[in-house]
Amino acid sequence: MSKRIILSDSSRPGRGLGRGLMLICGSLSLGLGLLGIALPLLPTTPFLLLAGFCYSRSSRRLYAWLHSNPLFGEYLRRYINKEGIPLRVKLGTIVLLWSSILISAFWLIQGQQWQIRIILLLIGMGVSIHLLMIRTYKSGDKDPKEL
């Protein structure tokens, strides 16, 4: 069930230069978030959240589009409402993350650059811990607001 996200009066889109800067910032954040879907070391969620914040201050239309988008609208709503991430998405993200990190650390990085390998492995561990700590969404879960 999709929920509508309504802007409050205090978050109505502005005008002028500030609005333009927020539109640019939101669009750049959205682009980085989309890149993060394919590049595991680039975080998707923070960039999508930043895009939502910027669009909420600059464009109702883009804000509504972001939250109703079939690719990540439901994901954003579940994350914002602390409903969790589906198990399939969580496992897929961890597999893709570790595949990319291991390929980068042991195949692409040549020579005696062990410091970079350690940094990559630490990043992988940190992201994995973060993902595992996020609640796992189950399709039968009730909305926390309905409890």
Short mmCIF file of the C-alpha atoms (twelve columns), coordinates in Angstrom:
data_MODEL
# 
_entry.id   MODEL 
# 
loop_
_atom_site.group_PDB 
_atom_site.id 
_atom_site.type_symbol 
_atom_site.label_atom_id 
_atom_site.label_alt_id 
_atom_site.label_comp_id 
_atom_site.label_asym_id 
_atom_site.label_seq_id 
_atom_site.Cartn_x 
_atom_site.Cartn_y 
_atom_site.Cartn_z 
_atom_site.pdbx_PDB_model_num 
ATOM 1   C CA . MET A 1   0.000  0.000   0.000  1 
ATOM 2   C CA . SER A 2   1.506  3.311   -1.079 1 
ATOM 3   C CA . LYS A 3   1.261  6.309   1.192  1 
ATOM 4   C CA . ARG A 4   1.264  9.893   0.113  1 
ATOM 5   C CA . ILE A 5   3.873  12.212  1.534  1 
ATOM 6   C CA . ILE A 6   2.519  15.688  2.145  1 
ATOM 7   C CA . LEU A 7   4.652  18.780  2.557  1 
ATOM 8   C CA . SER A 8   3.897  20.881  5.610  1 
ATOM 9   C CA . ASP A 9   3.557  24.656  5.363  1 
ATOM 10  C CA . SER A 10  7.046  25.061  6.838  1 
ATOM 11  C CA . SER A 11  8.572  23.026  4.014  1 
ATOM 12  C CA . ARG A 12  6.883  24.677  1.061  1 
ATOM 13  C CA . PRO A 13  9.165  25.197  -1.926 1 
ATOM 14  C CA . GLY A 14  10.967 28.516  -1.962 1 
ATOM 15  C CA . ARG A 15  11.641 30.935  -4.778 1 
ATOM 16  C CA . GLY A 16  14.636 32.504  -6.451 1 
ATOM 17  C CA . LEU A 17  18.296 31.586  -6.198 1 
ATOM 18  C CA . GLY A 18  17.873 29.360  -3.130 1 
ATOM 19  C CA . ARG A 19  15.259 27.312  -4.955 1 
ATOM 20  C CA . GLY A 20  17.544 26.922  -7.960 1 
ATOM 21  C CA . LEU A 21  20.462 25.804  -5.788 1 
ATOM 22  C CA . MET A 22  18.221 23.269  -4.023 1 
ATOM 23  C CA . LEU A 23  17.037 21.934  -7.400 1 
ATOM 24  C CA . ILE A 24  20.634 21.537  -8.564 1 
ATOM 25  C CA . CYS A 25  21.721 19.948  -5.278 1 
ATOM 26  C CA . GLY A 26  18.726 17.592  -5.345 1 
ATOM 27  C CA . SER A 27  19.387 16.565  -8.934 1 
ATOM 28  C CA . LEU A 28  23.104 15.957  -8.277 1 
ATOM 29  C CA . SER A 29  22.209 13.921  -5.183 1 
ATOM 30  C CA . LEU A 30  19.698 11.907  -7.174 1 
ATOM 31  C CA . GLY A 31  22.339 11.217  -9.840 1 
ATOM 32  C CA . LEU A 32  24.847 10.062  -7.220 1 
ATOM 33  C CA . GLY A 33  22.157 7.928   -5.578 1 
ATOM 34  C CA . LEU A 34  21.375 6.271   -8.909 1 
ATOM 35  C CA . LEU A 35  25.087 5.611   -9.471 1 
ATOM 36  C CA . GLY A 36  25.177 4.086   -5.993 1 
ATOM 37  C CA . ILE A 37  22.715 1.414   -7.104 1 
ATOM 38  C CA . ALA A 38  25.383 0.016   -9.442 1 
ATOM 39  C CA . LEU A 39  28.502 1.015   -7.482 1 
ATOM 40  C CA . PRO A 40  28.409 -0.592  -4.028 1 
ATOM 41  C CA . LEU A 41  30.976 1.742   -2.459 1 
ATOM 42  C CA . LEU A 42  28.812 4.772   -3.300 1 
ATOM 43  C CA . PRO A 43  25.935 4.975   -0.804 1 
ATOM 44  C CA . THR A 44  22.484 5.141   -2.378 1 
ATOM 45  C CA . THR A 45  20.224 5.900   0.582  1 
ATOM 46  C CA . PRO A 46  21.888 9.085   1.920  1 
ATOM 47  C CA . PHE A 47  21.931 10.623  -1.551 1 
ATOM 48  C CA . LEU A 48  18.265 9.758   -2.163 1 
ATOM 49  C CA . LEU A 49  17.335 11.189  1.241  1 
ATOM 50  C CA . LEU A 50  19.295 14.371  0.455  1 
ATOM 51  C CA . ALA A 51  17.565 14.605  -2.931 1 
ATOM 52  C CA . GLY A 52  14.203 14.301  -1.178 1 
ATOM 53  C CA . PHE A 53  15.130 17.048  1.281  1 
ATOM 54  C CA . CYS A 54  16.319 19.361  -1.488 1 
ATOM 55  C CA . TYR A 55  13.259 18.692  -3.649 1 
ATOM 56  C CA . SER A 56  10.960 19.276  -0.664 1 
ATOM 57  C CA . ARG A 57  12.443 22.791  -0.456 1 
ATOM 58  C CA . SER A 58  12.377 23.496  -4.181 1 
ATOM 59  C CA . SER A 59  9.863  21.477  -6.226 1 
ATOM 60  C CA . ARG A 60  6.689  19.719  -5.134 1 
ATOM 61  C CA . ARG A 61  6.530  17.957  -8.479 1 
ATOM 62  C CA . LEU A 62  10.042 16.465  -8.212 1 
ATOM 63  C CA . TYR A 63  9.501  15.582  -4.553 1 
ATOM 64  C CA . ALA A 64  6.291  13.729  -5.414 1 
ATOM 65  C CA . TRP A 65  8.001  12.045  -8.368 1 
ATOM 66  C CA . LEU A 66  10.915 10.890  -6.196 1 
ATOM 67  C CA . HIS A 67  8.622  9.324   -3.599 1 
ATOM 68  C CA . SER A 68  6.293  7.732   -6.149 1 
ATOM 69  C CA . ASN A 69  9.033  6.459   -8.456 1 
ATOM 70  C CA . PRO A 70  8.639  2.711   -9.089 1 
ATOM 71  C CA . LEU A 71  12.397 2.086   -8.732 1 
ATOM 72  C CA . PHE A 72  13.023 3.630   -5.314 1 
ATOM 73  C CA . GLY A 73  9.860  5.388   -4.065 1 
ATOM 74  C CA . GLU A 74  8.661  2.465   -1.950 1 
ATOM 75  C CA . TYR A 75  12.219 1.874   -0.693 1 
ATOM 76  C CA . LEU A 76  12.483 5.502   0.441  1 
ATOM 77  C CA . ARG A 77  9.093  5.391   2.167  1 
ATOM 78  C CA . ARG A 78  9.991  2.213   4.050  1 
ATOM 79  C CA . TYR A 79  13.367 3.602   5.068  1 
ATOM 80  C CA . ILE A 80  11.962 6.949   6.235  1 
ATOM 81  C CA . ASN A 81  9.165  5.222   8.178  1 
ATOM 82  C CA . LYS A 82  11.688 2.753   9.683  1 
ATOM 83  C CA . GLU A 83  9.777  -0.207  8.247  1 
ATOM 84  C CA . GLY A 84  12.972 -1.867  7.059  1 
ATOM 85  C CA . ILE A 85  14.475 -3.336  3.912  1 
ATOM 86  C CA . PRO A 86  13.200 -6.543  2.258  1 
ATOM 87  C CA . LEU A 87  15.454 -9.557  2.895  1 
ATOM 88  C CA . ARG A 88  16.017 -10.090 -0.840 1 
ATOM 89  C CA . VAL A 89  17.295 -6.500  -1.229 1 
ATOM 90  C CA . LYS A 90  19.446 -6.794  1.892  1 
ATOM 91  C CA . LEU A 91  21.089 -10.049 0.736  1 
ATOM 92  C CA . GLY A 92  21.532 -8.821  -2.831 1 
ATOM 93  C CA . THR A 93  23.180 -5.643  -1.600 1 
ATOM 94  C CA . ILE A 94  25.591 -7.537  0.655  1 
ATOM 95  C CA . VAL A 95  26.535 -10.008 -2.116 1 
ATOM 96  C CA . LEU A 96  27.112 -7.196  -4.634 1 
ATOM 97  C CA . LEU A 97  29.030 -5.153  -2.054 1 
ATOM 98  C CA . TRP A 98  31.410 -7.958  -1.127 1 
ATOM 99  C CA . SER A 99  31.854 -9.074  -4.749 1 
ATOM 100 C CA . SER A 100 32.917 -5.560  -5.708 1 
ATOM 101 C CA . ILE A 101 35.159 -5.109  -2.686 1 
ATOM 102 C CA . LEU A 102 36.931 -8.442  -3.106 1 
ATOM 103 C CA . ILE A 103 37.439 -7.908  -6.848 1 
ATOM 104 C CA . SER A 104 38.773 -4.404  -6.166 1 
ATOM 105 C CA . ALA A 105 40.976 -5.411  -3.240 1 
ATOM 106 C CA . PHE A 106 42.582 -8.516  -4.709 1 
ATOM 107 C CA . TRP A 107 42.357 -8.225  -8.467 1 
ATOM 108 C CA . LEU A 108 42.299 -4.548  -9.454 1 
ATOM 109 C CA . ILE A 109 44.713 -3.251  -6.816 1 
ATOM 110 C CA . GLN A 110 48.155 -4.399  -7.841 1 
ATOM 111 C CA . GLY A 111 51.379 -4.486  -5.873 1 
ATOM 112 C CA . GLN A 112 52.024 -3.983  -2.190 1 
ATOM 113 C CA . GLN A 113 49.125 -1.606  -1.484 1 
ATOM 114 C CA . TRP A 114 47.867 -3.498  1.556  1 
ATOM 115 C CA . GLN A 115 46.614 -0.279  3.208  1 
ATOM 116 C CA . ILE A 116 44.030 0.197   0.474  1 
ATOM 117 C CA . ARG A 117 42.934 -3.424  0.804  1 
ATOM 118 C CA . ILE A 118 42.447 -2.987  4.559  1 
ATOM 119 C CA . ILE A 119 40.459 0.219   4.030  1 
ATOM 120 C CA . LEU A 120 38.206 -1.511  1.485  1 
ATOM 121 C CA . LEU A 121 37.629 -4.447  3.824  1 
ATOM 122 C CA . LEU A 122 36.823 -2.107  6.723  1 
ATOM 123 C CA . ILE A 123 34.344 -0.196  4.554  1 
ATOM 124 C CA . GLY A 124 32.723 -3.490  3.555  1 
ATOM 125 C CA . MET A 125 32.437 -4.564  7.179  1 
ATOM 126 C CA . GLY A 126 30.956 -1.220  8.227  1 
ATOM 127 C CA . VAL A 127 28.365 -1.189  5.448  1 
ATOM 128 C CA . SER A 128 27.477 -4.841  6.115  1 
ATOM 129 C CA . ILE A 129 26.970 -4.162  9.832  1 
ATOM 130 C CA . HIS A 130 24.792 -1.156  9.002  1 
ATOM 131 C CA . LEU A 131 22.657 -3.196  6.591  1 
ATOM 132 C CA . LEU A 132 22.272 -6.064  9.034  1 
ATOM 133 C CA . MET A 133 21.184 -3.687  11.798 1 
ATOM 134 C CA . ILE A 134 18.355 -2.249  9.675  1 
ATOM 135 C CA . ARG A 135 15.060 -3.972  10.322 1 
ATOM 136 C CA . THR A 136 14.115 -6.612  7.742  1 
ATOM 137 C CA . TYR A 137 10.823 -5.744  6.087  1 
ATOM 138 C CA . LYS A 138 8.313  -8.551  5.665  1 
ATOM 139 C CA . SER A 139 5.366  -8.027  3.318  1 
ATOM 140 C CA . GLY A 140 2.901  -9.046  6.056  1 
ATOM 141 C CA . ASP A 141 4.236  -6.494  8.568  1 
ATOM 142 C CA . LYS A 142 1.756  -3.964  9.829  1 
ATOM 143 C CA . ASP A 143 2.440  -0.302  9.420  1 
ATOM 144 C CA . PRO A 144 3.902  1.018   12.720 1 
ATOM 145 C CA . LYS A 145 1.401  3.904   12.599 1 
ATOM 146 C CA . GLU A 146 -1.518 1.435   12.627 1 
ATOM 147 C CA . LEU A 147 -0.387 -0.275  15.856 1 
# 
